[in-house]
Amino acid sequence: MGANAAYRVIGASLPRPDAAAKSTGEAVFGVDVKLPRMAVGKLLTSPLPHARIRHLDTERARRLRGVYAVVTGADAPPRRFGFIKDQPVLERHKVRCVGDPMAAVAARDEETAEEALELIRVELEELPAVFEAEAALREGAPIIHEELPSYGAVWKVQRWGNVSVHSTIAFGDLERGFAQADVCYEDDFTTQKLHQGYLEPHVVVARVEAGGRVSLWTTTQGAFNVRAQVAELFDLALSQVRVLSPYTGGSFGGKLHPTLEPLAVLLAQASRRPVRLMLTPDEELTQARPRPSSHIRLKTGLRRDGAILARQATLTFDTGAYSGATGPTANTVGARSALGPYQVPNLRVETFSVYTNNRNCGSYRASGASHATFASESQLDLIARRLGIDPLELRLRNGVVNGVPSPTGSTYTGIDLGAMLRTAAERIRWRAPRAPYEGVGIACAEWGSAGRGSAAVVKLNEDGSVGVLSGAIDLGTGSETIFAQIAAEELGIDPRRVVVSWKDTDAAPFDAGSVGTRVTYNMGDAVRRAAIDCREKARALAARLLEADLEDVLYEDGRAYVRGAAQQAKTLAELSAAAHNRPGGGPLVGAGGLVSPAVPFDRQRTSGLMWGSQAAVSIAAQAARVRVDPETGAVAVLEVVAAHDVGKAINPNATEGQIEGGISQAVGYACTEQLVYERGVLQNGGWHEYKVLTSLDMPRVQPILVEGFLSDGPYGVKGIAEAAVIPTAPAVVNAVADAIGVHLRDLPLTPERVLRALRETRRAEPPG
Amino acid sequence: MGANAAYRVIGASLPRPDAAAKSTGEAVFGVDVKLPRMAVGKLLTSPLPHARIRHLDTERARRLRGVYAVVTGADAPPRRFGFIKDQPVLERHKVRCVGDPMAAVAARDEETAEEALELIRVELEELPAVFEAEAALREGAPIIHEELPSYGAVWKVQRWGNVSVHSTIAFGDLERGFAQADVCYEDDFTTQKLHQGYLEPHVVVARVEAGGRVSLWTTTQGAFNVRAQVAELFDLALSQVRVLSPYTGGSFGGKLHPTLEPLAVLLAQASRRPVRLMLTPDEELTQARPRPSSHIRLKTGLRRDGAILARQATLTFDTGAYSGATGPTANTVGARSALGPYQVPNLRVETFSVYTNNRNCGSYRASGASHATFASESQLDLIARRLGIDPLELRLRNGVVNGVPSPTGSTYTGIDLGAMLRTAAERIRWRAPRAPYEGVGIACAEWGSAGRGSAAVVKLNEDGSVGVLSGAIDLGTGSETIFAQIAAEELGIDPRRVVVSWKDTDAAPFDAGSVGTRVTYNMGDAVRRAAIDCREKARALAARLLEADLEDVLYEDGRAYVRGAAQQAKTLAELSAAAHNRPGGGPLVGAGGLVSPAVPFDRQRTSGLMWGSQAAVSIAAQAARVRVDPETGAVAVLEVVAAHDVGKAINPNATEGQIEGGISQAVGYACTEQLVYERGVLQNGGWHEYKVLTSLDMPRVQPILVEGFLSDGPYGVKGIAEAAVIPTAPAVVNAVADAIGVHLRDLPLTPERVLRALRETRRAEPPG
């Protein structure tokens, strides 16, 4: 499983250049951006989950000294934003969830802004509301978006009632499959709403120049996505919107889409001042976009020997008042993940994103896959127990192998699920005896990198050091270290002589965003191509300087020379100096870009909205060991073994860091974290009540980087970030079932739920 | 004289996109940059013009609460900076002029920093000082830079005593030329020290990250020059230094070189905080780098019919304590301009930049040429009067024509000096009778654009709008409007859909600086090449989409189509959308760069330091009309006709603006502005005492753009900025001589000097 090529820098665990600035507090984040004349923006949000705005009187607020602008739905552009274009910048006629903005003010300081909000008089007429996705699907349920066309204007998919997005995957003959099965099990699973837990709250500063040009300093995963949506909302050319991204303090899907940006632009236009909008850490819990909750029903038919013959899956996501990114991504990825890396001849998956009057949701790592895989891998263990088959064996028996088709019709290649399962099981000591209330569990997952285009520029400085211009935002993953390694590898220089530029959409070529575990696979390749373009220009210059034919000039270790005359080599520094100074030359600048090969969905198998694409599919197997406290019901996750097919690890430390971080989040998902709502109102609206996992709760993590199954990406890389998150929760839940003999089907595994389960167990038989 | 090609956007007087932001005050300048934890830096400067630093005790200053760092020469890197590498960041052992920094502090606020400065105890031992360049050249004069090697390490030229730079141009046989002459005149001229008069004082914010990387926000003409010099001083790779340039409020040569930047870096390193150093407007007069004063002696031999047979010129520049950019540029350009656009068979020019204990000087528009041309064009009028020849006729008789060599050995091409002289004379009504105390004068000049390399990137956004990435700083000239026009021309789109990026050396490819009237000629060509590269990539994509051979695909007006099938054209927006989304494609990014063709100096004719190169030589003829108040001696410049060979005006309004601005500065040079020193101490250190020209003093300007003599630059452009400044002062001085019958040889023409001259005239004969 070793790499198939000898590299100089690729594969080295280099430290991150930004580590020092971040640890010393020197790094500049969005909150540090302060512009002259900058106003403070604040939002007036709805206290009701569903209501008609009868009257909004802003007159007194406008007259308050120090108030620069008050805007309402009447001032906002009529267009909507989000994947589904269902979200207004400011709604004019009604509000759809608690926290929905009704008006916004820009004022000289926070106090004045708060005072202005209090002076705005609102008359709301409460409307019937619905808070459960299933209830929202029922006939006669209150309609959240009566104004939306029944066919999505953008995605050309049918939409009805409160269904925001509907997708299906189907092949084989489901009825026949179930009829042929010896056993058939139907199980229900639910997952909770979660905050992404990034350290840096949302913050944006918007400035509108007199000519109408908009600049935004914002914390985002996709500067070009923000640019595109703001440009569309405000009817501007893309060249009229500039998005700048300071350091970003985590994101995990929560900053994938515009949030405060359109409101900040509206306030900046109205006040003719730069305006900052930001959330406090506690507002993050009520005003940001949590992972949608879900209800997943799986029906699986098998032969008694464990071979899966048919599966039916229905996934219902509560997307809240607006679809955000949840609709297309959770629906598509959830549908794709409802089976997992297993073979089945007959499948039908149906997924619904459903509007409710809950807080509108967003993405959070492996949107859809985190939901579906929890259910699917949980049911495999339930079935194994029912059939008396070892869960590991059941997985080995049904696991995909190279050459078989995926649910959406692509073909698995370059994987070895069996080897990974066995490695994970061995490391967790699968067959070793367990102490009382200890258990082990295993789960698999797959993930592919998202496609779309990216481009980069690589330029040589006069001294041969290098600048990489990329629009991809390093969310804290170390992607810029990776880019520096890639440029250094291709140019044969020390990666410390490479700097990756700040993010500015005016300067950088397009990037499709740091989303979908695509950065190294996609932008990494753009950087590689740009570096090669730059190197080829240097080689061509060397040929001129050395008076040789281009094909006789070799480039190696940062030096160009004529074949057989390595002593007369020109270093990259010499070549670059010459390029900057010799008439007829010119500074060496390379460009590279690509749109990653799409892996299309087989339209014979899919219908409804199937969004995106996936490439460089990577398989993971994780095994967890847990201990349950029988007195308190507390679950301690002791250890997680994480075997991941990464193709090639460009920076193994960074890859392992991704795995550790992902597991930390997934353990929180499995055990402690949840947003609890009551009629749309958050009940645990503080970080002391929202139990994010701390370092003290971290299990021991054994990352296993499986290299050698190379993808078509740069150096054969496969994405890791989201892959690390998916299998942990089901592995933990399966381990808890192993420990206490009862399988919990609702996340998180709170002590209350575990205690209740333990009570059931005790009524049956003692564990161990 | 019309353009030779039909353009869509080139030649249109488009408004500047930055005009609104600048006029409303929204534009962010260096002074607006505020970083978290930023400290205020202040300098302790020498009160004496020349002194040994006996002792520097910073202990009490360091202990003051709120002081973050105190640095002295002991903390500074040993390397020196500037063209000649003669300037220390902080001198350890001696100071060479009043205002020379001895120590610097970083503190929490201005008051604390000032207090800390007062707590530093300095013991200085005064050394003998010298304040006149000629005196500094005499044997036994105090040596300012005893530490410098007698051979300049960088430029490999001999240096001795207080001579900083020495250059010569010589050809023919000077003695024989003078022997053959019927008449021979020797005249002396002096010019004063001047401030560049930009509105924005120097300001820099330096930040040093924990990893050592340096970021600088600074007001400069050359971000890459600052980067290179800071990197060299502090021993960093170029990739370890980032220079960002907000809007710049004028510069005119005064921000050509690092000034406060190295000190700010030193303070930021020592204090581990971002540090801001800035000058107040009044400090600008004492702490910035004025134009050097000069003494010019010309000896010219002629036949009685006016044909020039020989010229000897000696130019002595007082460069002050350090050479800055004065040495190489003033020396070289001064030497080249000591003859002007005239023919002579025998020439010897010798130029000296001389160290004195005056404030160290810098560049100010057409450094050297502004000095030499004043002298040369003044002497032509003196000679014409002496010989009884019309000054216009004398110029026409001796003027260069195509095919003759320049003093440095290049050949004049594409000029028509005679036509320009006649046009200027006609417009100023050369032969019309003048009112008493009114006079007209004429003067010529030539200027070439500086070479060196530049590169740019042009990228297409998803909607076909365009980003231009250029490292060239728009000093207020409108260069970014020009770049947008160039990109729009080549891509066939609306220039309002083009944005030129902010300046960041990490992102932008190399640019040699907004110096030497080179921006449009040089960077404009880089932008043109990058746009063409981008267009060719779009055309290649169109060929794939239209399934046609590349050579059959035409590109016109922002559309690509197969020859004969213009109806099935793909717009640039369509092509770009496809590039961003079609697998196998990739965002369209073009790169372009060049090192402008050098016009080498004939080494048979030149010796000593001859720096730079010039290309795209442009000829100018300006004529001025003045009125002198016989009671007060005040000179009113009524009108200036300015005929300039611009090759092709890309934005005629901007070109005329350059001419008007240059004339305004040159009238100040001629009539009112001067920095008056007494033993190295500025005597008129406030803007009320330093009489910068105001809008009320502006003459009527008639710019005449002579187009059609195309250069090898983009669209045939020739630089205009500095060309506009050079001939004005001698035209004004010649006009004053015409008005009062006495030729003044010392600038500026203060009322006192004019009155004294009038008294001489009255002793002779009444004017008119």
Contacts between the chains, C-beta under 8 A, distances in Angstrom:
chain1	res1	chain2	res2	distance
A	17	B	211	5.9
A	17	B	213	7.4
A	19	B	211	7.9
A	20	B	209	6.3
A	20	B	210	3.2
A	20	B	211	4.5
A	21	B	209	4.6
A	21	B	210	5.7
A	21	B	211	6.9
A	23	B	210	7.5
A	24	B	210	4.8
A	26	B	37	8.0
A	26	B	207	7.5
A	26	B	209	5.8
A	26	B	210	6.1
A	28	B	35	6.9
A	28	B	36	6.9
A	32	B	35	7.4
A	32	B	36	4.7
A	34	B	34	5.9
A	35	B	28	7.0
A	35	B	32	7.4
A	36	B	28	6.9
A	36	B	32	4.8
A	37	B	26	8.0
A	207	B	26	7.5
A	209	B	20	6.4
A	209	B	21	4.7
A	209	B	26	5.8
A	210	B	20	3.2
A	210	B	21	5.7
A	210	B	23	7.6
A	210	B	24	4.8
A	210	B	26	6.1
A	211	B	17	5.9
A	211	B	19	8.0
A	211	B	20	4.6
A	211	B	21	7.0
A	213	B	17	7.5
A	213	B	499	7.6
A	224	B	462	7.8
A	228	B	462	6.6
A	231	B	463	7.6
A	237	B	461	7.7
A	237	B	463	6.2
A	237	B	465	4.3
A	237	B	496	7.8
A	237	B	497	5.1
A	238	B	461	3.9
A	238	B	462	6.3
A	238	B	463	4.9
A	238	B	465	4.9
A	239	B	461	6.1
A	239	B	465	3.7
A	239	B	466	6.2
A	239	B	467	6.4
A	239	B	497	5.5
A	239	B	498	6.3
A	239	B	499	4.2
A	240	B	465	7.7
A	240	B	499	7.3
A	242	B	499	7.4
A	451	B	583	7.2
A	452	B	580	7.6
A	452	B	581	7.1
A	453	B	579	7.2
A	453	B	580	4.7
A	453	B	581	6.6
A	453	B	585	6.8
A	453	B	586	5.7
A	453	B	587	5.4
A	454	B	586	7.8
A	454	B	587	7.2
A	455	B	459	7.3
A	455	B	586	5.8
A	455	B	587	3.9
A	455	B	589	5.1
A	457	B	457	5.6
A	457	B	469	7.6
A	457	B	589	6.4
A	457	B	591	7.0
A	459	B	455	7.3
A	459	B	509	4.7
A	459	B	510	7.5
A	461	B	237	7.7
A	461	B	238	3.9
A	461	B	239	6.1
A	461	B	510	7.1
A	462	B	224	7.8
A	462	B	228	6.6
A	462	B	238	6.2
A	462	B	510	6.5
A	463	B	231	7.6
A	463	B	237	6.2
A	463	B	238	4.9
A	465	B	237	4.3
A	465	B	238	4.9
A	465	B	239	3.7
A	465	B	240	7.7
A	466	B	239	6.2
A	467	B	239	6.4
A	467	B	505	7.8
A	467	B	506	5.4
A	467	B	507	6.9
A	469	B	457	7.6
A	469	B	469	7.5
A	469	B	506	7.8
A	469	B	507	5.0
A	496	B	237	7.7
A	497	B	237	5.1
A	497	B	239	5.4
A	498	B	239	6.2
A	499	B	213	7.6
A	499	B	239	4.2
A	499	B	240	7.3
A	499	B	242	7.4
A	499	B	506	5.6
A	500	B	506	8.0
A	501	B	504	6.8
A	501	B	506	4.3
A	501	B	507	4.2
A	502	B	504	6.6
A	502	B	506	6.3
A	502	B	507	7.0
A	504	B	501	6.9
A	504	B	502	6.6
A	504	B	504	7.1
A	504	B	507	6.7
A	505	B	467	7.8
A	506	B	467	5.4
A	506	B	469	7.8
A	506	B	499	5.6
A	506	B	501	4.3
A	506	B	502	6.3
A	507	B	467	6.9
A	507	B	469	5.0
A	507	B	501	4.2
A	507	B	502	7.0
A	507	B	504	6.7
A	507	B	507	4.3
A	507	B	508	7.1
A	508	B	507	7.1
A	509	B	459	4.7
A	509	B	587	5.0
A	509	B	589	4.7
A	510	B	459	7.5
A	510	B	461	7.1
A	510	B	462	6.5
A	510	B	580	5.9
A	510	B	587	4.1
A	526	B	586	7.3
A	579	B	453	7.2
A	579	B	595	7.8
A	580	B	452	7.5
A	580	B	453	4.6
A	580	B	510	5.9
A	580	B	595	7.0
A	581	B	452	7.0
A	581	B	453	6.6
A	581	B	595	6.3
A	582	B	595	5.8
A	583	B	451	7.1
A	583	B	595	5.0
A	583	B	596	6.8
A	583	B	597	5.0
A	583	B	598	4.8
A	584	B	594	7.9
A	584	B	595	6.7
A	584	B	597	7.5
A	585	B	453	6.8
A	585	B	593	8.0
A	585	B	594	7.5
A	585	B	595	4.9
A	586	B	453	5.6
A	586	B	454	7.7
A	586	B	455	5.7
A	586	B	526	7.3
A	586	B	592	7.5
A	586	B	593	3.2
A	586	B	594	4.3
A	586	B	595	5.7
A	587	B	453	5.3
A	587	B	454	7.2
A	587	B	455	3.9
A	587	B	509	5.0
A	587	B	510	4.1
A	587	B	593	4.6
A	588	B	593	7.8
A	589	B	455	5.1
A	589	B	457	6.4
A	589	B	509	4.8
A	589	B	591	4.0
A	589	B	593	6.1
A	590	B	591	7.1
A	591	B	457	7.1
A	591	B	589	4.0
A	591	B	590	7.1
A	591	B	591	5.3
A	592	B	586	7.5
A	593	B	586	3.2
A	593	B	587	4.6
A	593	B	588	7.8
A	593	B	589	6.2
A	594	B	584	7.9
A	594	B	585	7.5
A	594	B	586	4.4
A	595	B	579	7.8
A	595	B	580	7.0
A	595	B	581	6.3
A	595	B	582	5.8
A	595	B	583	5.0
A	595	B	584	6.6
A	595	B	585	4.9
A	595	B	586	5.8
A	596	B	583	6.8
A	597	B	583	5.0
A	597	B	584	7.5
A	598	B	583	4.8
